[in-house]
């Protein structure tokens, strides 16, 4: 891998750049919390060649949302389900907006 390739990954939200310890530190949580949301299949960290968990910035944002819900007294499993449903709702809203735009474009009178 070249330096240019490595530099390009700095902006990649999906690049697994953070170790479990660093991720837990950044989130102000424990490594066991990260393992628990992994076991609940909210996030699936990639593994290094040595088998260590690695997290991306995108995964850290999801974990931070789970931490926020848990801090409000919601059990981990329920927090993971809420986040999954929020994601599904966001995707459905995006698809509906696309369909509306496509429908409006097809109804527009030809000039």
Order of alpha helices (4+ residues) and beta strands (2+ residues): alpha-beta-alpha-alpha-beta-beta-alpha-alpha
